[in-house]
Amino acid sequence: MQEFNNTTPSSRAQGAACSLPHDLKALTFSRALDALRQAQKATAKIDDEPSRLPISQLEELPKVFQIRSAEVDDRHVTDLLKALNIHGALDPIMVWRCGGRNFVVDGHHRIAAYRLWRKSKELPVVFFKGTIDEAIEHAEAVNGKASLGITYEERSNYAWKLVVHAELLGKLSKAQLVRRANIAKGTIDNMRAAFSVLGVRAVSLPGWRDAMTEWKKGLQDGDQDFDESWQEAEAMKIVDRLGKEFGKRLAKKPEIAAKAFSHLLGRKSRDVAVLMLEEDGLTPILRDEDGNEIDDLDSYERPLRELPEIPF
């Protein structure tokens, strides 16, 4: 297969005119974004948009374009590698061209699969038409989908980055932050409250958990906003682990899930069941098998009955 040469005279001239830093990965998000914004102003439109590019000419800049952590999901890469072995190709990689360089907007997992496949020096590509800010929003939209299990930690870390750089990204409103990060309004409120307390220190904190740790230092014990944020983060950490292990199996088999958690939590499963209903805004009235209302779960003793035999 003939390798496409993308270093045309016009693209070399572009690169010289734009003066993009050689290693954008070494820059902070704000400095990399500023460099790309400046470069796009000097980037002349090129009609030549090849349908394939050498993998060596595709630059990954996860700090700018990735919602997820810089590392790829191994299971997803394995699935893509299987698809490559069957079909010989994957959907095109979306790239954004600036200063004669091609930045990956969407397709990091596909590139990882192609690298393992080692049978193609050129990859199918499609070019994103728009500004750097529009390219970032597009990356958010396609990478934020639930088709590839993005964890709560990754989503909350990205939301924190948007909150910290809200001014830089065009004075993002709360509604815009919620939409772009796909995260609850209450979480965004707490992030903004933390940012107002932390000030310039917030920029150096890479994730929401780090920010919460610093935020707590300036609060009094029992601060409700912090407590709720901490509880949510801890709960979602468990959700991430359960989701990675069981996927959607627990939701598809609620009876089995209920029995499993009852065994796991013991007597506390009653409290958990009540709290789960209250999370949905419901106030449960509990009755025993005879219809008598139960006021105190701790003192309630279920009548003994023969348990089903557990097969081993």
C-alpha positions in Angstrom: 0.0 0.0 0.0 1.4 3.3 -1.0 1.9 5.7 1.8 0.3 9.2 1.4 2.6 12.1 1.8 0.8 14.9 3.5 3.8 17.3 3.8 2.9 19.4 0.8 4.6 22.8 0.2 1.4 24.5 1.3 1.1 22.5 4.5 4.8 23.2 5.3 4.2 26.9 4.8 1.1 26.7 7.0 3.1 25.1 9.8 5.7 27.8 9.6 3.1 30.6 9.6 1.2 29.1 12.5 4.2 28.4 14.7 2.4 25.8 16.7 4.6 24.5 19.6 6.1 21.2 18.6 5.0 19.3 21.7 1.5 20.5 22.6 1.0 17.6 25.0 3.5 19.2 27.4 1.4 22.3 27.7 -1.5 22.9 30.1 -5.0 22.8 28.7 -5.3 26.6 28.7 -2.0 27.2 27.0 -2.6 24.4 24.4 -6.1 25.8 23.6 -4.7 29.4 23.3 -1.9 28.1 20.9 -4.5 26.3 18.8 -6.8 29.3 18.6 -4.0 31.5 17.5 -2.8 28.9 14.9 -6.3 28.4 13.4 -6.4 32.1 12.5 -3.4 31.8 10.3 -4.3 28.4 8.9 -5.3 28.7 5.2 -8.1 26.5 4.0 -6.9 23.5 2.1 -9.2 21.8 -0.4 -7.1 18.7 -0.5 -8.6 16.4 2.2 -7.3 12.8 1.7 -9.5 9.9 2.8 -6.6 8.2 4.3 -3.5 9.3 6.3 -0.4 7.6 7.7 -0.9 6.7 11.3 2.4 8.7 12.0 0.6 11.9 10.9 -2.3 11.6 13.3 -1.6 13.5 16.5 -3.4 12.6 19.7 -4.0 15.4 22.2 -6.2 13.9 24.9 -5.7 16.9 27.2 -7.8 18.9 24.8 -10.1 16.4 23.0 -10.6 13.5 25.4 -13.3 13.4 28.1 -12.0 10.1 29.4 -8.6 9.6 31.0 -5.6 9.6 28.7 -5.6 5.8 28.8 -7.9 3.7 26.5 -10.3 1.0 27.6 -8.6 -2.3 26.9 -11.8 -4.3 26.5 -13.1 -1.8 23.9 -9.7 -1.9 22.0 -9.9 -5.7 22.0 -13.4 -5.6 20.6 -12.3 -3.2 17.9 -9.3 -5.5 17.1 -11.7 -8.4 16.6 -13.7 -6.2 14.2 -10.6 -5.4 12.3 -9.7 -9.0 11.9 -13.1 -9.7 10.5 -13.8 -6.6 8.3 -10.3 -5.2 7.7 -11.3 -1.6 8.5 -13.1 0.5 11.1 -15.1 3.7 10.9 -12.9 6.7 9.8 -10.9 8.6 12.4 -12.2 12.2 12.8 -9.4 14.7 12.6 -9.1 18.5 12.8 -6.4 20.2 10.7 -4.5 23.1 12.0 -1.0 24.4 11.0 -0.4 21.5 8.7 -1.0 19.0 11.5 -3.8 16.6 12.0 -5.3 16.3 15.5 -7.5 13.4 16.5 -10.9 14.6 17.6 -12.6 11.2 17.8 -11.1 7.7 17.3 -8.4 7.2 20.0 -9.6 3.6 20.6 -9.6 2.8 16.9 -6.0 4.1 16.5 -5.0 1.9 19.5 -6.6 -1.1 17.7 -4.9 -0.3 14.4 -1.5 -0.1 16.2 -2.0 -3.6 17.6 -3.3 -4.9 14.2 -0.1 -3.7 12.4 -1.6 -4.4 8.9 -2.2 -0.9 7.8 0.1 2.1 7.7 -2.7 4.4 6.5 -6.0 4.8 8.3 -9.3 6.1 7.0 -10.0 9.6 8.1 -12.7 12.3 7.9 -12.0 16.0 8.5 -13.9 18.1 11.0 -15.0 21.4 9.6 -15.0 24.1 12.3 -13.1 25.9 14.9 -11.1 24.4 17.8 -13.9 25.2 20.2 -16.4 23.5 18.0 -14.1 20.5 17.6 -13.9 20.2 21.4 -17.7 20.4 21.8 -18.0 17.7 19.1 -15.5 15.5 20.9 -17.6 15.9 24.1 -20.8 14.9 22.3 -19.5 11.7 20.7 -17.2 10.6 23.6 -19.8 11.4 26.3 -22.2 8.7 25.0 -22.8 5.7 27.2 -21.9 3.2 24.4 -18.4 3.0 25.9 -18.6 3.0 29.7 -17.2 6.3 30.7 -16.9 6.3 34.4 -18.3 8.8 36.8 -14.8 9.7 37.9 -13.8 10.5 34.3 -17.0 12.5 33.7 -16.7 14.4 37.0 -13.0 15.2 36.3 -14.0 16.6 32.9 -16.8 18.6 34.4 -14.3 20.1 36.9 -12.0 21.0 34.0 -14.9 22.8 32.3 -15.8 24.7 35.5 -12.2 25.8 36.1 -11.9 27.0 32.5 -15.4 28.3 32.1 -14.2 31.8 31.4 -11.6 30.6 28.8 -14.3 28.5 27.0 -16.6 31.5 26.6 -18.1 32.2 30.0 -20.0 28.9 30.2 -23.3 29.1 32.1 -24.5 26.4 34.5 -26.8 25.1 31.9 -24.0 24.8 29.4 -21.8 23.1 31.9 -24.5 20.5 32.7 -25.1 19.8 29.0 -21.5 19.6 28.0 -20.3 17.5 30.9 -23.6 15.5 31.1 -23.6 15.7 34.9 -26.1 16.7 37.5 -26.9 20.4 38.2 -26.2 19.8 41.9 -22.7 18.6 41.2 -22.0 21.6 39.0 -23.3 23.9 41.8 -20.9 22.3 44.2 -18.0 22.4 41.8 -18.6 26.1 41.2 -18.8 26.7 45.0 -15.5 24.8 45.4 -13.9 26.9 42.6 -15.0 30.1 44.2 -13.3 29.0 47.5 -10.1 27.6 45.9 -9.5 30.4 43.4 -6.2 30.2 41.4 -5.3 26.9 43.3 -8.1 25.2 41.4 -6.1 25.2 38.1 -3.4 22.9 39.6 -5.9 20.3 40.8 -6.3 17.6 38.1 -9.6 16.1 39.3 -12.8 16.6 41.3 -11.7 14.3 44.1 -8.5 16.4 44.6 -10.6 19.6 44.5 -12.9 18.2 47.2 -10.0 17.4 49.4 -8.7 21.0 49.1 -12.2 22.4 49.4 -12.9 20.7 52.7 -9.8 22.3 54.3 -11.6 25.7 54.2 -14.9 24.5 55.4 -16.4 23.8 58.8 -17.2 20.2 59.8 -20.6 19.1 58.7 -20.9 21.4 55.7 -23.9 20.0 53.8 -22.8 20.9 50.3 -19.4 19.1 50.8 -21.0 16.1 52.6 -23.4 15.6 49.7 -20.7 15.9 47.1 -18.4 13.5 49.0 -21.3 11.0 49.3 -22.1 11.2 45.6 -18.5 10.8 44.6 -18.0 7.7 46.9 -21.3 6.2 45.7 -20.3 6.6 42.0 -16.9 5.1 42.7 -18.8 1.9 43.7 -21.1 2.3 40.7 -18.1 2.4 38.4 -16.7 -0.8 39.9 -20.0 -2.6 39.8 -20.6 -1.4 36.2 -17.2 -2.7 35.1 -17.9 -6.1 36.7 -21.6 -6.6 35.9 -22.5 -4.2 33.2 -26.3 -4.0 32.9 -26.9 -7.5 34.3 -28.0 -6.2 37.7 -30.7 -3.9 36.2 -32.0 -6.7 33.9 -32.4 -9.1 36.9 -33.7 -7.0 39.8 -34.9 -10.0 41.8 -31.4 -11.5 41.7 -29.8 -8.2 42.4 -32.1 -7.7 45.5 -31.3 -11.1 46.9 -27.5 -10.5 46.3 -27.5 -7.2 48.1 -29.7 -8.6 50.9 -27.1 -11.3 51.5 -24.2 -8.8 51.2 -25.7 -6.1 53.5 -27.5 -8.3 56.0 -29.8 -6.3 58.3 -28.6 -3.0 56.7 -30.3 -4.0 53.5 -33.6 -2.7 55.0 -32.1 0.8 55.6 -30.6 0.8 52.2 -33.9 -0.1 50.6 -35.6 2.8 52.4 -32.9 5.3 51.5 -33.1 4.2 47.8 -36.8 5.0 47.8 -36.2 8.3 49.5 -33.6 9.2 46.9 -36.5 9.0 44.4 -38.6 11.4 46.6 -40.8 8.6 48.0 -41.7 8.1 51.7 -42.3 4.4 52.2 -44.7 3.0 54.8 -43.4 -0.3 56.0 -45.7 -3.2 57.1 -45.0 -6.7 58.3 -46.6 -9.8 56.8 -49.7 -9.3 59.0 -50.2 -5.7 57.8 -48.9 -4.0 61.0 -47.0 -0.8 60.4 -43.3 -1.0 61.4 -41.9 2.1 63.1 -38.5 0.8 64.1 -36.5 -1.3 61.5 -33.7 -2.1 64.0 -36.1 -3.8 66.4 -38.1 -5.6 63.7 -37.5 -9.4 63.6 -38.7 -11.3 60.6 -40.6 -14.5 61.5 -38.4 -17.5 60.9 -39.3 -19.6 57.9 -37.6 -22.4 56.0 -35.0 -21.0 53.6 -34.6 -22.4 50.1 -31.7 -24.8 49.7 -28.7 -23.2 48.1 -27.2 -25.6 45.4 -23.5 -26.2 45.5 
